[in-house]
Amino acid sequence: MDSEKDNLSLFVQNRKRLVDYATTVTGTTTQSEDIVQEAWVRFSTFSQADPNFVREPLRYLFRIVRNIALDGRRAHISRSRYVISDNGSETTHLQPDERAVPEVEIFHRQQLAIVRDALAELPERTRIAVELHRLEGLKTTACRQLSRMMIEANCTAARKVDFSLS
């Protein structure tokens, strides 16, 4: 019983420090208050089960606050990728997973290598025309440094290159 009073006293004396610490992790005071309360519930549950479970209770409280705050932050990031529809019945994935499946990434790298090799085989002016048209999105008329006849010749040669990646 004496240990419970000591722990409660320790919590009350350091509550503001715990809230400030949680605020640095979460960025909001409102969430920090909830986190500190949750930390106290966890801490008191553990201390009731075994009064001598930790040698440095204040450090342990700070650790609990940190872990809860980081878990909440991770959950917020995860939830921000989803949106709940107006009727609340379904979720829609907003952002694709940034990590590509390794096999797909390898396939795309191989396809890119094929395109690079095909571009390397073209004459320089033809390659430049293809890059300006296909990669930069410029119309052939925008390539002013090339003569009209050269543009037409380069575009004809570029049409012969197979850009399909399938």
C-alpha positions as CSV (number, residue, x, y, z in Angstrom):
1,M,0.0,0.0,0.0
2,D,2.8,2.4,0.8
3,S,4.4,1.7,-2.6
4,E,1.1,2.7,-4.3
5,K,1.1,6.0,-2.5
6,D,4.7,6.6,-3.4
7,N,4.0,5.8,-7.0
8,L,0.9,8.1,-7.0
9,S,2.9,10.9,-5.4
10,L,5.7,10.4,-8.0
11,F,3.1,10.6,-10.8
12,V,1.4,13.7,-9.5
13,Q,4.7,15.5,-8.9
14,N,6.0,14.7,-12.4
15,R,2.7,14.8,-14.3
16,K,3.5,18.2,-16.0
17,R,6.9,16.9,-17.1
18,L,5.3,13.8,-18.5
19,V,2.8,15.8,-20.4
20,D,5.5,18.1,-21.8
21,Y,7.5,15.1,-22.8
22,A,4.6,13.5,-24.6
23,T,3.9,16.8,-26.3
24,T,7.4,16.8,-27.8
25,V,6.7,13.4,-29.3
26,T,3.0,14.0,-30.5
27,G,3.0,17.7,-31.1
28,T,-0.4,18.2,-29.3
29,T,-1.2,18.8,-25.7
30,T,-4.6,17.2,-26.0
31,Q,-3.2,13.9,-27.0
32,S,-0.4,14.2,-24.5
33,E,-2.9,14.4,-21.6
34,D,-4.5,11.2,-22.8
35,I,-1.2,9.5,-23.2
36,V,0.0,10.4,-19.7
37,Q,-3.3,9.1,-18.3
38,E,-2.9,5.8,-20.2
39,A,0.7,5.6,-19.0
40,W,-0.5,5.9,-15.4
41,V,-3.1,3.2,-15.8
42,R,-0.5,0.8,-17.2
43,F,2.0,1.8,-14.6
44,S,-0.4,1.4,-11.7
45,T,-1.6,-2.0,-13.1
46,F,1.9,-3.3,-13.2
47,S,2.8,-1.9,-9.8
48,Q,-0.2,-3.4,-8.1
49,A,0.7,-6.8,-9.5
50,D,4.3,-6.6,-8.3
51,P,5.2,-3.6,-6.1
52,N,9.0,-4.2,-6.7
53,F,8.7,-4.6,-10.5
54,V,10.9,-1.7,-11.4
55,R,13.8,0.0,-9.7
56,E,13.4,3.5,-11.2
57,P,9.7,4.2,-11.5
58,L,10.0,7.7,-12.9
59,R,12.2,6.5,-15.8
60,Y,9.8,3.7,-16.4
61,L,6.9,6.2,-16.5
62,F,8.7,8.2,-19.1
63,R,9.4,5.1,-21.1
64,I,5.7,4.1,-21.1
65,V,4.7,7.7,-22.2
66,R,7.2,7.5,-25.0
67,N,6.1,4.1,-26.2
68,I,2.4,5.1,-26.1
69,A,3.1,8.3,-27.9
70,L,5.1,6.6,-30.7
71,D,2.5,3.9,-31.1
72,G,-0.1,6.6,-31.5
73,R,2.0,8.5,-34.0
74,R,2.5,5.3,-36.0
75,A,-1.2,4.6,-35.9
76,H,-2.0,8.1,-37.1
77,I,0.4,7.7,-40.0
78,S,-1.2,4.4,-40.9
79,R,-4.7,5.8,-40.6
80,S,-3.9,8.8,-42.7
81,R,-3.4,6.4,-45.7
82,Y,-7.0,5.4,-45.5
83,V,-10.3,7.4,-45.6
84,I,-13.6,6.2,-44.3
85,S,-16.6,6.8,-46.7
86,D,-19.4,9.1,-45.7
87,N,-21.6,6.2,-44.5
88,G,-18.6,4.8,-42.5
89,S,-19.0,1.4,-43.8
90,E,-15.9,1.0,-46.0
91,T,-12.4,2.2,-46.2
92,T,-10.4,3.2,-49.3
93,H,-6.7,3.0,-49.6
94,L,-5.4,6.4,-50.6
95,Q,-1.7,5.9,-51.0
96,P,-0.1,2.8,-52.4
97,D,2.5,1.1,-50.4
98,E,5.8,2.8,-51.2
99,R,7.7,-0.4,-51.1
100,A,7.6,-2.2,-54.4
101,V,7.4,-5.9,-54.6
102,P,11.0,-7.0,-55.4
103,E,10.0,-9.0,-58.5
104,V,8.1,-6.1,-60.0
105,E,11.1,-3.7,-59.3
106,I,13.5,-6.1,-61.0
107,F,11.1,-6.4,-64.0
108,H,10.9,-2.6,-64.3
109,R,14.7,-2.3,-64.1
110,Q,15.1,-4.8,-66.9
111,Q,12.6,-3.0,-69.0
112,L,14.4,0.3,-68.4
113,A,17.7,-1.3,-69.4
114,I,16.1,-2.4,-72.7
115,V,14.9,1.1,-73.4
116,R,18.3,2.6,-72.5
117,D,20.0,0.1,-74.9
118,A,17.6,1.0,-77.7
119,L,18.1,4.7,-77.1
120,A,21.9,4.2,-77.1
121,E,21.8,2.6,-80.5
122,L,20.1,5.6,-82.1
123,P,22.0,8.4,-83.7
124,E,22.6,11.3,-81.4
125,R,20.1,13.7,-82.9
126,T,17.4,11.0,-83.1
127,R,18.0,10.1,-79.5
128,I,17.7,13.7,-78.5
129,A,14.5,14.1,-80.5
130,V,13.1,10.9,-78.9
131,E,14.0,12.1,-75.4
132,L,12.6,15.5,-75.9
133,H,9.4,14.1,-77.4
134,R,8.8,11.0,-75.2
135,L,10.5,12.0,-71.9
136,E,10.1,15.7,-71.8
137,G,6.7,15.8,-73.5
138,L,7.7,18.4,-76.0
139,K,6.0,18.6,-79.4
140,T,8.3,18.0,-82.3
141,T,7.8,21.6,-83.4
142,A,9.2,22.7,-80.0
143,C,12.6,21.4,-81.0
144,R,13.6,24.6,-82.7
145,Q,17.4,23.9,-82.8
146,L,16.7,21.1,-85.3
147,S,15.7,21.8,-88.8
148,R,12.2,20.8,-89.9
149,M,13.6,18.2,-92.1
150,M,15.8,16.8,-89.4
151,I,12.8,16.7,-87.0
152,E,10.8,14.7,-89.5
153,A,13.7,12.3,-90.1
154,N,14.3,11.9,-86.4
155,C,10.6,11.3,-85.6
156,T,10.4,8.7,-88.4
157,A,13.4,6.9,-86.9
158,A,11.9,7.3,-83.4
159,R,8.6,5.6,-84.4
160,K,10.6,2.5,-85.3
161,V,11.8,2.1,-81.7
162,D,9.5,-0.1,-79.7
163,F,8.6,1.6,-76.5
164,S,6.1,-0.9,-75.2
165,L,7.2,-2.3,-71.9
166,S,5.1,-5.4,-72.0
